[in-house]
Amino acid sequence: MNGKIFYDLYYFCFSISCLALLFLAKLPTTQISSILLGILIFIVIFNLFFNNKIIIVGGILLCGFLWSTQNGLDYLATVEPYIDKKITILAIVKSIKITQDNSPDSHDHHYVNFEIKEINQKLIDQRLTISLLWNNNIIPAAGERWQLKVKTKVTHSNLNQGGFDSQRFNIANRSLLVGTIDDAIQIESTKNFRQQLVDKTLLYVNLFDYGDLMLALAFGERSRLTFEHKNIMYQTGIAHLMAISGMHIILVVFLVNRLIKSVQFLLPIKLIFYWFPLLSAFTIAAFYAWLVGLNPPVMRAILALFIWLVLRFYKKSLNSWQVINRIIAILLFFDPLMILSESFWLSCYAVICLIFIAQWLPTLKKACVKQSYLWQLLKLQCLLTFLLLPIQFFIFNGISSVAIIANLIAIPIISLITFPFILIMMIMSFFDCSYLAIWFAIMADLSLNGIFYLLEKLSGYWLYISSQYYLFSYIGWLIFIFYRVGIWRRNKILFLLVIVFMLSPVIKQRAEQWQIDMLDVGHGLAIVIRKGSSAILYDTGAKWQNGSAAEQIILPFIRWHNLSIEGIIISHEHNDHIGGLTTIKMHYPDAWVMSSSTKLNNDYLCKSGNTFYWRDLMLLILWPNELSESTLNAQSCVVKISDGKNTILLTGDLEKKQEQQLILHHKELLFSTILQIPHHGSNTSSHYAFLAKVNPKISIGSISRYNPWKLPAKKVLNRYNELKLDYYLTSYFGQVSILFYPDKLVVNTMRREIKSRWYHDWFGALPN
């Protein structure tokens, strides 16, 4: 094996070692790190005398592990001292102001990003950012300096299977710290160049219906995207085109490079330099990257482009695999935490797919010479779609069935018309060339209008994929490799056996008889009772202005497990319990509804004494005694679910008086294996006599970490502790799942058993 191959192996090993950050439950302690560092030093000394390449590989793996984990430890050590604290900071505004006045109405409940320079009048050495909920009448602009008294928090993800992992996302982007403002004083009002250009561009962007998309393509600012536009992009699979990423940076490089080369045709030979177009293109691309906010995907693209230029400058004869291998390793060296970023995986994976297509299908490459551009683009898009299925399923839990057509329409128009016209509009607006700026803005708006007119006809064909089919997503790679190697012709049985293996999770029988899942929905309640592929919901979480727990948490969980909702039980009509009912019914119109409210269209009545059987489980209603027109906490629907051996008592927001009534009327019937902690652990519920009668083995509570009522109440937790009742709170454990087997029950939580990861820790102050 020659030296060059070993060098590539070293780069590859370093990248592989960084994968530990994805799977570690805990980062190594100082003692373990010291031991590993001692081993690494020994390997270095050993190789000074013997130069064993195998030992070097082991040393690089160990070096990469220590480097990546230490970066994670360093970032947490920087952030954790300031979580859940009241501090005074001096900070520079990073977010751009996208309104032309200081009216706070248009920016209600928005977050502003700051780069902290001082904390409590002390300079900080590390780069630290914070995202603050803005409540001041003066809207800050990028580049301004502010002195702020803030109450800090930490990004705390609602952890559920199939849901978005905001803790992992924010650690990958080094943006864990958030907070609210007690006082704000503007120290310096000077805007940076980025904000000045935004102010001038907004004069033209705000005139058009697709101004929100133009702003996103111009400055990477997506906060103004309308729900309609975001939904169409998501449903058709073109959302990646509207987020400034490596593709846009490459487009800038390509356009500038071509422009300068065209100008060089007019110059004498002595003024033509080979490197001038490339270096100029890189410089302008780097400037544009700063202009759009240096978000992580853009920073990765600029760094990768810089590495490529360096390799080309030193005339390294490397193939495509060597280049991408070294770029990935160097990127991870500069920031190992990007291994947690989904956009990092998506961009690297897409490039790897393109290299595979280019090198593994030479017959396709030769055939493309005789084929039209449109036909080549169609074949490339089809191949990419099938090869990208694993990463699509992993990140988006599904795929658009019309993505191929949508991208064929959108990519050429946005790349060749929309994006270049927006760039020219920005330049014209900066130089106050109003007529030219408006003309190019009109052309960009017309192109977007045409794209979205066609995409609107294609939207609504998104396919959700459950976790059971994740292995099957590799079918594209299977066909690709079998075709290239020729196994398809020689051994069809092997091909079929691999497909059966991919589908094995679908036909696998589950060992548990049934289970319940208390979802982590923040302040609210949503419990899934499931048996096989059928489920019923007890409450549907809250609804808020721009979404609901049903859309963001419950439905992704249901799709992840390939479940069908057959029934919905509503405990009472407070928003945090009934908010998602309309959404759930829209997706499952045949699901029956049970409640104690006369206003709802009930299929079954939640009235004390009623009994209902579902999938061999008995549902016994214990409360209320009468139906009500308006159901509040006191009228919560109390249901006892039993399989003949194990029982669950679902209580909604039941309060002390109703608990006493239950003891008076039902007594021994209250005894249950599992108790849903009433009223989110409020001091109005869970009194001693009730807990003693229920005497559960396990209690589960749906709690939001940062809630204004400071739930769960300390007095309530003390009662559970004094009675020696085990309890699990979603605020600490995330999703809580209880599986019932013939001879036992098992409790699994997201933060421990299901997905125990260091980036899922409870950061900052502990719960009560």
JOWO-V209644 format. One record per pair of residues at least 24 apart in sequence whose ideal C-beta (glycine too) atoms are under 6 Angstrom apart, sorted by the first residue. I is the first residue (numbers start at 1). J is the second residue. Records with the same first field share a line. If there is no record, write none. Layout:
# JOWO-V209644
I->J + J
This chain:
# JOWO-V209644
6->53
8->322 + 325
10->60
11->325 + 326 + 329
12->325
13->57 + 60 + 61
14->60 + 64 + 329
15->328 + 329 + 332
17->61 + 64 + 65
18->64 + 68 + 332 + 336 + 339
20->65
21->68 + 339
24->758
25->756
26->758
27->69 + 72 + 73 + 758
28->69
36->66
68->336
71->336 + 337
78->126
79->176 + 177
82->152
83->152 + 154 + 763 + 764
84->764 + 765
85->152
86->151
87->119 + 120
88->120 + 149
89->116 + 119 + 148
90->117 + 118 + 147
91->116 + 146
92->145
93->140 + 142 + 144
96->142 + 195 + 198
97->139 + 141
98->221
100->202
102->138 + 139
104->137
107->139
110->134
112->140
129->175
130->177 + 179
131->178
132->179 + 181
133->180
135->181
136->184
141->191 + 195
142->192 + 194 + 195
143->190 + 191 + 192 + 195
144->189
145->187 + 188
146->184 + 186
147->185 + 187
148->181 + 184
149->182 + 183
150->179 + 181
151->179 + 180
152->179
153->178 + 179 + 706
154->763 + 764
156->705
158->520 + 522
159->520 + 734 + 735 + 750
160->519 + 520 + 553 + 557 + 735
161->557 + 560
162->556 + 557 + 560
163->553 + 556
167->759
168->340 + 759
171->340 + 759
172->337 + 340 + 341
173->296
194->291
197->430
200->429 + 430
201->426 + 429
204->429 + 437 + 438 + 441
208->445
210->445 + 448
213->448
214->422 + 444
216->242
217->419 + 422
218->422 + 426
219->292
220->244 + 292 + 293 + 295
232->455 + 456 + 459
235->459 + 460 + 462
236->400 + 402 + 406 + 455 + 458 + 459
237->400 + 403 + 406
238->406 + 410
241->410 + 414
244->292 + 298
245->297
246->301 + 347
249->285 + 301
251->419
252->285 + 288
253->281 + 285
256->281 + 284
257->281
296->341
297->343
300->331
303->331
320->355
324->351
342->395
346->391
349->391
353->384 + 387
357->383
360->484
381->407 + 408
386->476
387->476
389->473 + 476
390->473 + 474
393->465 + 470 + 473
398->462 + 463 + 464 + 465
399->463
400->462
401->461 + 463
402->458 + 461
406->455 + 458
409->454
410->451
413->447 + 451
417->447
418->444 + 447
464->559
466->560 + 562
467->560
468->505 + 506 + 562
471->502
472->502 + 503
512->739 + 740 + 741
513->740
514->740
515->739
516->738
517->737
518->700 + 702 + 736
519->553 + 735
520->730 + 734 + 735
521->549 + 553
522->704
523->576 + 704 + 707
524->549 + 576
525->577 + 702
526->554
530->563
531->615
533->563
534->564 + 566 + 615
535->563 + 565
536->566 + 567
537->568
538->569 + 650
539->571 + 577
540->580 + 581 + 584
541->579 + 580
542->575 + 576 + 579
543->579
548->579 + 580 + 583
549->580
550->580 + 583 + 584
551->583
565->591
566->591
567->591 + 592
568->593
569->594
570->595
571->636 + 637 + 652
572->631 + 632 + 635 + 636 + 652
573->597 + 631
596->624 + 627 + 631 + 635 + 637
597->631
598->627 + 629
606->637
617->641 + 643
618->642
622->666
634->658
646->673 + 740
647->672 + 673
648->674
649->675 + 694
650->676
651->676 + 678
653->679
654->678 + 685
655->684 + 685
656->684 + 687
659->690
663->689 + 693
670->694
671->695
672->696
673->697
674->698
675->699
676->700
677->701
680->711
681->711 + 712 + 716
682->711
683->713 + 715 + 716
686->716
691->723
698->726
699->725 + 727
700->728 + 736
701->729
702->730
703->729 + 730 + 731
705->731
714->768
717->768
732->762 + 767
